[in-house]
Amino acid sequence: MTTRVRCLVALTSAICFVPMTIAPASAQQKDVKRFYRIVGVGDTMMGSNFPQPIMPRSLTPGADPSAVMGRRLTRIIQSADVAFVNMEGTIHTRRKPHKFCRNPRFCYVFRSPPHHAAFLKRAGFDIVSLANNHAGDFLGPGRAATVRNLRRVGLVTAGIDSKGLRSGIFKLGDGTRVGIIAFAPNPGTIQINKIARAKRLVRALARRSDITIVSFHGGAEGRRATRVTRKLEIFLGEWRGNPYAFSHGVIDAGADIVFGHGPHVPRAVEVYKRRPIFYSLGNFFTYGRFNLRGYAGIAPVADVRVTRKGQLMSMRIHSVKLIGRGLPRIDPKAKALAAVKLLTRRDFPQSGLRFHKNGEITGPGIGR
């Protein structure tokens, strides 16, 4: 497994003067990798204990991720240089304040116990998006407690529209800096609908990062929300952004990878300016209170290799299916790959992307 060093970039830093010996150029370059493997997964809420507990029996404090998610899937995540997840919920023990739900058919309040944060760490994840509608289920105090619990175990967070919480930097052992910033249409998050501001924030993060990842929680939801419409998408009266315009805009501003989630079903992929866009990674690990029929029960796991300058060298999809009430496992039938292939051909017929049985994606803009 790749050895990694995790840290957060502080807002201020001390200046130290240390005697330095300059190594030959060849020795300096030896420790820097040629390529970096980055894995991304979509919506994750591993069970809630509020108001009543609905959680997997296997996900106990100290649980082995391989026993919960299977060895193959766990190995894929743990072997990456950087692994990303969208945490759609809160992690703490507070009982209030929480949001008020008028219609329980469409509204849920999620609260997961703190040991779920430690599980994400053991599973191999490094960076976490909190830009989504359920990150605010326990309002500002719940967001703050969630950040504390995630950072306490060494995870980098992004997506809350407050100083020091909008973005984060994950530092690899060779000094490579991987920046993460996340957007959504919901109160307390960095707004996906304000593309000009999003571009400014991405541009600023890209100046501090070698590789820049943008996450967005946007687009309509449900089994009919599989298409990239290239228009503003509205769901239950909420403006959920224009994922196409947003993704192109942030890449123009310096993003190297775009991970989308929010529709709860897979969507197409695109390569724009030699940078990958995954328009929806679907439901990765959503337990207990979700409709997992059809496309909602399968998820693509994005697996890309990029250079230190963010150039896309290879691109792959691992197919996951959700079993039982929502436990993720590698799907030998590769239904998520088939879905993304079909949707990409429908939404981006001129892309020239080719999908192979082993999950690899080749075509224009990928590789040298």
Number of C-alpha atoms within 10 A of each C-alpha: 9 11 10 15 13 15 17 15 16 10 7 6 7 5 6 6 5 6 6 6 6 8 9 8 8 8 10 11 12 10 11 15 12 11 18 21 18 21 25 27 27 32 27 18 26 26 25 23 14 16 11 7 12 16 20 17 8 13 18 14 12 11 16 17 21 15 11 20 20 15 14 11 21 21 16 18 22 20 16 24 22 23 23 26 25 32 27 27 28 31 28 23 15 15 11 11 12 17 14 12 12 9 8 9 7 8 13 18 20 23 29 22 22 19 19 23 26 21 21 20 19 18 22 20 25 28 30 26 30 33 34 28 18 22 30 27 24 26 17 15 16 24 21 18 18 28 23 18 20 24 18 12 17 20 24 27 32 28 28 29 17 12 8 13 17 22 26 27 27 26 22 19 16 15 12 18 21 23 27 30 29 32 30 28 22 21 15 20 24 26 24 27 21 14 19 13 14 22 21 14 18 25 19 13 25 21 12 14 23 19 26 25 26 26 32 31 33 32 33 26 18 15 16 10 18 24 19 22 14 13 12 16 19 15 14 9 7 12 17 24 26 21 27 17 14 23 28 19 17 24 24 15 19 24 28 26 29 26 26 30 29 27 28 29 30 31 28 22 27 21 21 18 15 19 21 25 24 25 30 32 30 29 32 31 30 27 24 19 15 14 16 22 10 10 22 21 27 31 36 32 26 24 21 22 22 22 16 18 13 21 21 24 19 20 22 20 25 22 25 28 26 23 15 11 19 25 21 25 23 22 18 10 11 20 20 27 28 18 20 25 20 15 19 24 16 13 18 15 11 9 16 15 20 13 20 14 10 11 21 16 19 17 14 14 20 21 15 9
